[in-house]
């Protein structure tokens, strides 16, 4: 029994640094907000008018195709943990599919008819994965494994009530833009950029930029349909330049009402059906809500009981997580018998850093930096390495 306990504790120590990959990727959702020259000639508008146009849009029906490309610049070990960029095959659980969207390019077929009917079909490869919200039911179907996920919420039927899984269906450019505008505050400068054409439609571009220094985000650009105010594309650009970190937009879009049978679903004969559990996946706290879907979070935070503190505000926000792991990173470095995956993760980290916080290592991506200290704390945010170290020093 003692040997098993010792083994479990050792495994838990190694889970801490590996789990940071999930947190680093997931922090894309913690950014306080998520121009094409030579675009169409459109009447001038102010940023305020364009925001009002988005808010006043009453479009709830559409269908078409969209594409999401995410280039976080993750280490190879992180890409492997996230499924290598593919979203098909394996589990039908929506959380598994959503987590894998943090890497690579993905194409979707989309349809929506109000707040209670949406459908999202992943078109990566020859196999398909569909996520359907129809009233009280949410279905996930993986064609490769012939598995079905089902979650029911009778109380929310027909009322537009939030649904744990249905909420995650709305990862469209519209939803992303709405969340970005909702979160934009006094630390954000908002302007109108050049016009553009997206999915064959004329669009204005709303540009959001951090007023604070130290952010890895250069700007967020939202292409807004010039006629109906629907956000057609969202691009998250790095402060270091290069191609977008996140580029989510429609490639085709039609604002006609989709056929009713678009949202109908019956499990295929012989399919394995898994029923979702009510209350499953409770929030780990407001500041970790966006991280729930990502691998390793429970190991890092002790099942949601980790001590989490938010440092700073706006685009300079840093989350400090006290894992209680103590000297786990040092022990990992010294242990020649450590699991291969843990050693690979350690090798993927950058050079050691020091400060008032002590010693640690930094995992860097194009968007998120995570500092893992030798005393078991993790500092993570969409800020530069220097800004992260400064935040860690100020927290001492």
FENDAHU-V658000 format. One line per field, one symbol per residue. psi: psi as a letter, one per 20 degrees, with the letter a starting at -180 (. if undefined). Layout:
psi->???
This chain:
psi->ghgggggghghhghhghhhhggggghihiipip.ooqkaqoqqqqrgghhghgghipjpiprrbqrppppnilqqhhghghjjjiqjqqcqjphhgghhiijpaqqqqpqqqmaijoqpoppkpaiqqppoponciqpqppohgilqppppqmhhipjijqqpghhhihkkrhggggghghhipbijppprpaqrrppkjqqqrppppqphqriqipgrppoppphgjjpphqppoqqijaarqgpoprqhqqpjqpqqhihjqpppqpiqppppqppiqlqqjqgijgiihiqqighhhjlkjjqopppparcijppppooijickggghghhoijqqghghggghirarqqqahicqaqppprhgpqpporijjqppprlrrgghghghhgii.
